[in-house]
Amino acid sequence: MVLRPRPVLRRLAAGAVALALTVGATACELLPTGGDVLADAPAGSALETLGQLEVRGRAPRTGYDRDRFGAGWVDTDRNGCDTRNDVLARDLTGETFRPDTGGCVVLSGTLDDPYSGRTIEFRRGEDTSEAVQIDHVVALSDAWQKGAQAWDEARRTAFANDPLNLLAVDGPLNQQKSDGDAATWLPPNRSYRCAYVARQVAVKAAYGLWVTAGEREAAAGVLSRCPDEPLPAGAGAAPGAGGAPVSYADCAAVRTAGAAPIRRGEPGWQDAFDGDGDGVGCE
């Protein structure tokens, strides 16, 4: 004997399906898309700049090698210190330096890690240095797949050593991130995500790198929670990108530009700004 569904049950089932479809459609209508968020971006914000980036597919990683971005850390600003030590001196507090290195080689210091929100003690040494690593906020491999293949070596070296694209961070989290973009990795410290994505946007805008559709959607999702998030201080045209490197005549110019206090390694830094030799100028 074949049992047929009762008419009442059929009507209830049909009603439940219709209700589910209606709720689903309403939920989709209430969720803003990246395009909606970008259309309403405040002027001068990181969100507005994100909307100006070119959207393209990821190019093949073929041919990528770290050495295509220069052999290790380079003293691109010619201050006598390599970029890694410049960034450590900028981002650590209470740092000490190896004697007879002109205040270049950082031996120790304390990092308020932006990625984890933890405090990490840095001690230079074979077994301890890796606790704090220098992260390329826009990873070199990611840049290679989104425009850097077409650059010459000088421009790639400048990119790999640009303080705008560098942060001292928790070593294991830097390894975890690998070459991820905003669509595949964000800092566990949620309070830093807006500033992190804004820095990625600033770097890509300065160097003319593109973003994928998924990356733009993910970045817009983060910045939608902080639509007024500005680009980081010192962001602007990259050297060789149609604009001049950042330069300040004196501390008055640094303050006028809103870049004070300026730290060693940041765009426009000059040792003349640092009267007490603590790595922070125009205080």
Secondary structure, 3 states (H helix, E strand, C coil): CCCCCCHHHHHHHHHHHHHHHHHHHHHHHHCCCHHHHHHCCCCCEHHHHHHHCCECCCCCCCCCCHHHHCCCCCCCCCCCCCHHHHHHHHHCEEEEECCCCCCCCEEEEEEECCCCCCEEEEECCCCCHHHEEEEECCCHHHHHCCCHHHCCHHHHHHHHCCHHHEEEEEHHHHHHHCCCCCCCCCCCCHHHHHHHHHHHHHHHHHHCCCECHHHHHHHHHHHCCCCCCECCCCCCCCECCCECCCCCCCHHHHHHCCCCCEECCCCCCCHHHCCCCCCEECC
